[in-house]
């Protein structure tokens, strides 16, 4: 089918899809030259048809599509949804709801960490994905029939993958496991960059309060300018240049001109004046507003082996339950649990605590042990009696 290029046809198509219990959605976009992703193609599929929508077609109004994406009666199924949702939020002001992300669902169903669409389509839909159009410039027109068919494959096979994942989730009783992740995806705050927090994207090379204060102002200025001009932040000014300015906090145009990465035109134009103003604001920042870098958690002496054992337990549990370990806990979570029984980490709440957190605390306190099975190849959990756990080990004999 040809692309949808006019509003009336789009409205009719969306009206038909509104009768479905779920639709699959994907986008093609370009971002190399803009701050916000440039939407170039939208692929939508219901139970019986799939079409590509051309958002670049002259005069087309995407309102019928945005209305469909906001329809609470129709589930929107994506794979690795974050970038797609960011686009729709920017263009329509709303996150598509309700949502289902097959990549996250696959992590709950034993497909490993961050499984790709091609793998999912191959294993669940028995489909072969044509890779030849992967690096298409989707902003160019006209698109070929082969390009359109390649794009539509991202939503047609997704229908089968979704249905099989849902059946597996229902069989395993894990539908509720996705609720936290879906709630995060549906939160508009997930996709919005606040200029005053833009410094957190950087990797500061100093913890000096003066450096961080100036860097915060510089990064906020760059973020606002990049958003207003719709150009990538790195094209505005590179990270290295921002940190160089923050380190030397120049007060004059001549001092700013000595900064690597700053051309004469930049220094003498509006940008130079704006950067010097940002430096002044940073140097004058009240102490309570100066950013503080994330505190590095130093593990108490002797806890490193505990961390390693907890990592082994995490792998065992996730392998046994066919869940991606990335979804349950990360290294920082493990270290936090090793240091504090009441650490505020996801692994000690809800289904994650049942699957891993409870046993992690038992292992930490000696109420659970690890041992080899009789075949000598597999590890198993060994319950330990409270008295046995409380008894200190005998000192090793001197060799």
N, C-alpha and C positions, 0 to 999 in steps of 0.2 A: 504494500500500500504506500502511496506517496505521503510525504510529510503533510501534517496539518499546518496550513499557512494563513488561515483567516479565522476570525473570531466566531462566526456563526458555526462553522464546522467543528471548532473546538468545543463550543457550548453543547452541541449535539452529542459529541463523543463523551464529554464529561457527564452529561445527563445519563447516558447508558451505563457508564462505570459507577454512577452513584447507586445503582441497584445491586451492586456486588457487595459481598461481605468483606472482601479484601481486594486491594489492587497492589501491583508491584510498581515501583518507581525507581528511576535512575536518571542521572543527568550527565551531560558532557559539557565541560567548561574550560576556559582558558584563564590563567592567572599570572602569566609571566610579566605582563606589562601594567597590571592594575593592582590596587590594594584589595578591592573586593573581586571575587570571582566573576568573570563574565560568562553568563549563562548562554550556551550556544545550542543546546538541544535538550529536550525532556522526553524521556521514554516512559509511557504509561501502558499498563496491561491489566485487563480484567480477565474473567474466566474464558472468554471466547475471542477476544481480539486484543491486539497490541498496536499502538500507533506511536510515531515520533512527532513531537510538536516543535515547530520552528519558532523560537522566541525572537529571532532576528528578522522575521518576515515583516515587511512594511505594514504598519497599521494594525498589527495583531494586538488584541487585548487579552492578557493572560488571566483576567479576573475569573472566568469560569473554572480554570484549573485551580486557582488558589481557593475558590469556594469548595471544590471537591477535596482538596488537601486538608481543609478545615472541617470537613463533614465528620461529626463524631460517630456516625453509624458505619463508616467505612474504614477498615484497618489499612494503614499504609505500610507496606513491606519494603524495606530497603536492605541493601547489603553494604556494611561499613558506612553508616548513614551520616556521619558528622558533617562532611563537606557539603553533601546535598542539602541537609537541613540548614546549614549556614547560609546557603544561597537563597533558599525560600524565605528564610527569616528576614534577610536583607531586602528582598524584593517586595514581600507582602506584609512584613511586620509581624508575622505569626509563624510558630513552629507547626508543621503538619502533625495532627493528632487524630486518633491514637496511632502509636508507632510499634513497629516490630523490626528489629535488626537481626538478620539471619547470621551475621558474623558473630554477634554475641551469643545467639542461640546455639550456634555450632560449637562455641567454646564450652557451653554447658553440656553438650552432647558428645564430647570426646573427640572433636576434630582438631584439638590443639589450639595454640595461641594464634589469634588474628588470622584465621584461615582465609585464603583468598577466594574470590568468586569462582575462578576457573576450577579450583580444586573441588569446591562445593557442587558446582554444576556437573562436573565429571562423575563424582561419586554418588550423588543423589539423583540427578536427572539423566545420567548416562549420556551427557552431551559432549560434543567436541567443539571447543571454542576456537574460532579463527583469530589468530593473533596478528594477522598482517595489517590490520587497521589501527593497531594500538596507539601509534604515534600520529594519528590524524590531527591536522589543524581544524578543529571543529568550527572555527569562526569563518572559514572560507565557504563560499557558495558558488556554484551548486554543489551539494553533496551527491556522491554517486549512490546507486542502488546498493552496492556492496557495503559502503560505509553505513548506510541506514540499517541494513540487515544486521551488520555487526553490532550496532548500537542496540537494536531491538532484542538481540540475544541476551542482553543483560537483564531484561525483565521477563522474557518468555520462560527461560529455564528457571528463573527465580521462583516462579509459581510452584513448580514441582518441588524445588528444594524447601520452600516454606512449608508446604503441606506435609512433607515427610518429617521435617524437624518438629512441627507441632505434634504430630502423632507420637514421635519419640519422647517429647517433653511430657505429654499427657500420660504416656505409659510409665515413665519414670517418676511422675509426680513432681516435675520441676518447673512448671509454668511460672510459679510464684518466684522462683529464683531470679527471673529476669526483671522483676519489678523495679529494683533499685537502679539498674542500668538504664531501663527505659525512662524512668523518672528523670535521670540526669540528662538523657538525650532530649527530653521534652522541655527542659528548663532553658528559657532564652538566655539566661546568664552564662550558660556554658559556652556561648558563641560570641559574646560581646567582649571586646577589649577596651577596658577603661584606660584612657591615656595616663592617668596618674599611677597606674599599676604596670605600665609598659616596661619599666626598668626590670621587672621580675623575669622578663623573657631573656634578658642578657645574662652573661656570666661575668659578674664584676671581678676584677683582678685585685681589688683592694676592699678592705672592710672599714676604711677610714670614714668617719661620719661626714667629713667635708666632701670627700669623693662621692659617696653615695647620695648626698643631698643634691649635688650638682648633676650627677648622672640621672637622678629622678626627674629633674626639671628638663634636662636635654631630651630624655626619652619621651617625656610627655609632649614636648613641643613637636618632636618628629612624628609621633603617632597622630596628633591632631592634624598636622600638615599633610601627612600621607593619606589620611581618611578624607580630608577636604579635597585634595587634588586627585584622589583615587589613583595613586601610584604606589608601587611596593616601597615599604619603609627603607629597604636597603638601597633603593635608587635615590631616595631622599638624601640619606647619609648613612654610611656603613657603620656597623656596630663598633669596629675598631676605632673609627674616627670619633665617635661619641665618647668612648672611654678615654681616648687621648686628650680630648678637651676637658673631660671631667678630672683627669689626673693633674693637668697643669692650670686649670681654670683661668684662662687668659682674660685680661681686663681691657685690652685695647685691640684694635684691628691689626696692628703690627704683630702682636703676640699671637693672635688667632691665625695669622698667615703662616706662622711657623709650624702649624699642625699638619702632620702628614695626612693627605687625602683631601685637603682643602685647596681649591683652585682660587686664583685671584678674583675671578668673577663671583664666586661664592662668598668670599670674604668681604668684598666691597659692596655687595648687593644687599637686598633685604634679608637674605639668609644670615649673613654675617652679623647684622644688627640684632636679629632675633636670637641667635646663639649667644651673643654677649649678654643680652637681657636675661636669658635662661640661666647663664652662669651666675649673674648677680642675684637672681631669685634663689638659686641654690645656696649661695654663700650666706644669704640672709635668712635662710629657713629656720624657724623655731626648732629647738631641740626635740620637742615632742612630735614633730612632723618628719624628722629625718628617718628614712627607711632603715630597717635593721635586717641584715641578711639572715636567712634561715639558720637557726642554730644547728651546729653539727652535733649529733648525738654520739657522745663518747661512751662506748660500752665499758662497764666496770671490768676490772681485770678478772679473768677466769671465765667470762661469758662467751668467748669466741667458740669453744667447743659446743656450748648449748645451742648457739645459733646454727652451727653446722648440723647438729642432730635434728633441730626443728625443720631445717630445709629438707633433710632426708624424709622426715615424717610427712611433710607437705607433698613431696613427690609420690610417696607411697599412697597417701590418701587420694590424691588426684588421679593417679593411675588406676586405683581400685574402683573409683566412682566415675571414670571417664569424664573428668572435668579439667579444663585448662588451668594450670596452677596460677597463671597470671590473673585469673578472675577471682581467685581465693585470697592470695596474699602476695606481696612483693618483698624484696629484701629488707626495705625499711620497716615493714610490718613485722617481719620475723625478729628483727633486732629490738623493736619496741616491746614485743611479747617477752623476749628473753630478759629484758630489763625491768618489766613492770607487768604484773598479772592483770592490772586494770587499764592497760594501754587502750587509748581510744582509737582503735583500728577496726576496719570492717571485719577482719578475720575473727574478732571476738564478739560478733553480733550475728543474730539471725541464723540463716542456713549455713553460713560459713563457720560459725562457732560449732554447730552440730557436726559438720563434716570434718573440721580440722581444729578449731580453736580449743575445744574442750580437751581433746587428747593432747594438744600441744602443752597445755598447762599441766596435765598429768605427767607427761614425759619430763617436763622441766622440774617437777617436784618429786620425781622418782617413784610415782605411783604407776608408771607404765614404762616398759623397757622395749628395746629392739633386739631381736635375735634372728638367727638364720633358721630357715626351715630345714627339715632333714635332708633335703636334696642339696643343701649347701649353696643354692643359687638365688634363693628368694629370701627377702626379709619378712619378718612377721612381728606383730605387736605382742608383748609378753606382759600380762597383768602382774603387778607386784603387790604383795601384802603390805599394809601400812607399817607393820613392825619392821619388815624387811627393808622398806624404803627408808625408815628412820634410822636404821643401824648404820653407823659410819663404817666405811670399808676398812679392812685390816691394812696396816701399813705394809708396803711391799718389802720383801726381804732384800737386803743388800746383796748385790752380786759381787 
